[in-house]
Amino acid sequence: MSNFSVEASDLLKDFLYYLQTIKGRSPATVDEYFNDLRTFFRFIKIHKRIVPADTPYHDIPVDDVDLELVSSVTLTDGYEFMNYLQRKRHNDKAARARKTTSIKSFYNYLTNKKHLLSVDPLKDLERPNATEKNPLPKYLTLEQSIELLNAVDGPNKERDYCILTFFLNCGMRLAELVAMNYNDIRADHTAQIIGKGSKKRIIYLNDACMAAFDAYMKVRPVDGVRVQDKYALFLSRQKKRISRENVQKIVYKYLEKIGLDSQGYSVHKLRHTAATLMYQHGNVDIRVLKDVLGHESLSTTEIYTHLDSRQIEAAAKSNPLSRVKPKSE
C-alpha cells in the first residue's frame, strides 16, 4: 500500500490518484510526488507558524492539508522553500528541480483541472536548471562505506545492517528496497526487483549481501506480522512493511553517527556509492553497470566515467612536480 493512502489529506490523495489512474504514473513515481508535496507542506506549516518551529520535521502531519492552507501559499513561499531545500536540506539542483515540478503540477491540477483555485500562485515559480555544469554525484569512499557498516548497532542491527549492505552492494533505489519480499531471493542468490516505470530487472546478491540476509532472517519477526506484509523483507517495529521514510531515518541515523549527516549525503547517495565503487574498484564495464543500476540510457550511467576522470585529474595535480615551472630566460 502506498504511504500516501494513509498519510495524505483528501485533497492530496485526489491529485495523486489522478496521476496514477489517469496519467498512468507508476506507484513509485506517485510516491515520489507525495514525498515532495509532504516536504513542501511541512515546510509551509512551519513557515506560516501553523506548528511550533521546534516540531520534529517528520512528526508534522499532512493529512489535514486543505484548500485553505493550499490557497494561502504565495510565490514568495515557493522561493523560500527552494532556499530551504538548498541551505538546510542540501538538495542539489536536480533534486530541487524535481520538487519544483511536483509542486507546480499539483497547483496546476487544482487550478486548471479541478478549478478549485482561480489563480495559480506558483505558476511563475522557476525550476532550477537540473543540468548544472558540475552534476557529479556525491558518494562515500570505500573507507567511509566500511565505517558506515561498522556503525550499525542497537536492537534492529541485523535489519539495519542488511539494508545498508543491499544499498551499498547492489545500487538499489529506495523504492526497490522497500518493495522487496524475502521470497524474491532465489536459491541462486538472485532477485527480481521492480524499478522505475514498473520495469523488472534481476539483481545479483554477493556474499556480503547473502550473509547479511541470512543473519537478518534468523531474527526477522514472524508472529504478529500483518497478513498483507507477511512476505515483506524489511519490517518496521510495528511488524509491517517498512516505509521509505523509516528507511531514510535509519540511513540518516548512521550517517550522523559517522559525521556525514550535514554534508549533503542521503539514501540516494548510497546508490551512487555502490555504482562508483563497482566502476572504480571492480573495473565493471559501463554497459554492465547500466544494467546493474537499471538505467534507461547509457548517458545516465556515463556520469561515473566523468567522475573517474575527475579523480585522474586530481591525481595528476597532486604530483609534486605539477608546480615546477620552466625557468624564465
N, C-alpha and C positions, 0 to 999 in steps of 0.2 A: 504494500500500500504506500502511495506517495505520502511524504511527510506533510504536504500542504493540505491534504484532506482532513487532517486533524488540527493543524496549527493556523491555517489561513481563515480570514473572515469570509463571509459570503461574497463580498464584492471582489476580493482577490480570487476566490475559487471560480467565480463566473468567468473571469479573464483566462485563468489557467486551463479550465475545461474547454474553453473556446480554442486555445492554442492546440490542445491535444486532439479534440474531436473534429474541429472544422479546418484548422490549419495543418493538421497531421504531424505535429511535432512529436518526437519520441518522448516517452516518460522521463528519460534522463534529461533531455533538453528542457522540458517543462519544469522539472525540479530545479534546474539552474535559474530559470526565470524567477521561480518562487524565492530561492535563496537571495537573489539580487534585490527583489522587492522587499523581502523581510529585512535585509540590511538597511535599505533606504528608509523604511518606515520606523525602524528602531531609532535611526539617527534623527528623523523628524520629531519623534516623541521626546527625545532628549533636548533637541534643538529648540523646540517650542515649549519646553518645560512642562510637558504633559506628565512626565515621570521624573522623579528626582535625578539630578545629574550623576549621583553616585550609584545608580541602579546598575547591577551587573548586566552587561550588554545582552548576554544570552538569555537573561531572565525577562526581557521585555517582550510581552506578547504581541502578536499581530492579528489575533482572532477578533479584535474589535475595531480594525481599520474600516472606517465607514466613509460615506460620501462627504461628511462634514470635515473630517481630517484630510481626506484626499484633496478636496477643493480649497483647503487653506494653504496648500503648497504654492510657492512662488518661484519664479525663475531664479531669483537670488538664492532661495533654499537649494535649488538644484546645483548651482555652482559651489555653494558652501559644502554640499555633500561631496562633490568632486574633490574639493580641497581636503576634506576629512579623509577620503579614501587614499589620497596621496601622502598626506603628512602623518596620519595616525595609523592607518592600516597598511601603509607601504605598498599599495597596489600599483603595478606598473601600468603603462598606457593601455596595453591590451586588455587588462582586467577592468580598468576604468571605462574603456570604450564599450565593453560587453555590458557592464552595469547600466551605462547610459542608454544603450539600446533597449534593455529590458524595461527601464522606467519609461522611456519615451513611447514604447509600444503599448504599455499599459494605459498611459494617458491618451494616446491616440485612439485606443479602443473605446475608452469611456466617452471621448468627445465625438468621434465620427461613426462609431458602430452602435453604441448604446444611447448616445445623445443625453448622457447624464451631466455633462459639462458643456456649457455654452462656448467656453474658450479654453483651449489647451494651454495651461500655464508653462508647460515645458517644451512647447513647440520649437522654440528658438534655442534650446539647450544644445550646445555643440558637443559632438563626440570628440574625445582626444584622438589624435592620429595614432592608430594602433601600429602602423608601420613605422615606428620610430627608427632613427638612424642606427641605434645600437640595441637591437632586441634580443641580445644573447641571454639565454635562460640562466637563472641563478641555481646553483646546485651545491650539495655538500661534497666535501672532499672525501676520499676514502677513509682518512683518519677520523673525520667528523662523523661519518656514517657508522663506523665501528663504535665511536664514543656514544652515539645516539642509542644504539642497540644495547650497549653496556649499561645505559642509564635506566633501563626498564626495571621496575620493582613494583611491590605492592600486591594486593590480593588478586588482581587480574593480570599478573605479569606474563602468564603463558599466552593469554589472548593478545595483550598489547604487543608482546614480542613478535607474535605471528603476524599481526597487522603490519608492523614496521618492516618485517622481513619480506613480506609479499610486495610491499611498495618498493623497497629498495632493490629487490632482485628481479621483479617481473615488469616494473614500469607501468603498473596498473593505474587506471584512473580511480578516483574516489567512488564514483557511482558503480564501477565494475566490481570493486572490492566489496562494497556493501551488499550488492545483489548476489554474491556467491552463496551457493549451498554446499554443504560438506560432501554431498553425494555427487557433486560436479567433478570432484577429483577422482580420476580413474587410477586403475592399478598400474598403468604405465607412466604415472606421475604427470599426466597432462590434465588440463581442464578447459572446458569451453566456456567462454565468458561473452557477455553481451556488451558491445562497445557503443560508440556514438552512432546515432542513426539506426539503433537496434541491429547493428551488424555483428555477426558472430565471428569469433576468432579463437584459435587454440593457443593457450599459453603452456609453457613447459616449466614445471616446478623442479628446481635444482635440489641438491642435497640439503642445503640450508633451509629451504622452504619446507621440504618434507619433514625434516627434523623438528622444525617449529610447529608444523601442522600436527604431527604425531603427539608432541608434548601437550599442545592445547587440547586435542581431542580427548586426552585422558582426564581432563578436568572440566571440559565443556559441560554445562548443565544439561540434564535430560529431563528430570522431573520438573513439572511446573511450567514448561515451555509452552507458549501459546500454540494452538493447533496449526494456525497458518504460518507459524515460524519454526515448526519442528525440524525442518531441514536446513534452516539458515545457518551458515557457517559461524558468523560472529554475532554473539548475543550481548545485549545490554544487561545491566544489573536487574532490570525488570523482566529478564528472561524472554525478551522479544528481539526481533532482528535489529541489530544496531543501526542507528541513524547516521546520516552523513555528518550531522552536527556533532554527534558524540565522538565519531572518529576524528574529526577536526580538533576537538578538545583534547583527545588523547595525544595526538601528534604535537600540538602546541605545548602540552604539559612537558613532554620530554625535550622538545626544542628549547624550552625555557630552562630546563634543568641543566642543559649543557651550554647555556648562554647565547642561544641563537634566536630567541623569540622576537627581538626587536630589530632584526637585520633583514627583514623582507622575506623570510623563509615561510613556507606554507606546506600544506599537504601536497599540492601540485608540484612543489619543488622536489619532493621525493621521487616523483616520476622523472623529472629532469635528471636527478642524481643517478637513477638506475640506467637511463639512456647514456649519460656521459661516462659512467664507469664501464659500461659494456663496450662503448666505442673506443675509449682511451686505453683501458687496461685489458680488454678482452679481444681487441682487434676485430670486432664484429663488423662485417661488411654493411655499408649504409643501407643497402636494399634489404638485407635481413633485418636490420634494426627497424626499418619502416614497417615490416610485418609484425615484429615484436610489439611495437607501440600501437599498431592499428591505425596508422596514418593513412589518409586518403591519397595524399600526394607526396612524392619523394622530396619535393621542395621544402615541405614542412620538416622533414627529418634532417635535411641538409644543414639546418642550423647548428647541429652538433659538429659538423666538419668545420664550420666557421669558428666555433668555439675552440676547437683543437688548433686551428691556425693561429688564433689569438694567443694561445699558450706558447706556440712555437715562436711567435714574435716576441713575447715576454722573455722567453729563454735566451733569445739572441741578444736582447737589450741588457740582460743580466750578465753577459760575458764581460769580464773586467777590461777586455781590450776594446769594448764598444765606445769608450770615451777617449781613446787615443786618436789624436788628430795629426795629420801630417804637419811637419814643421813649416812655418811660413818662410818664404825666401828672404 
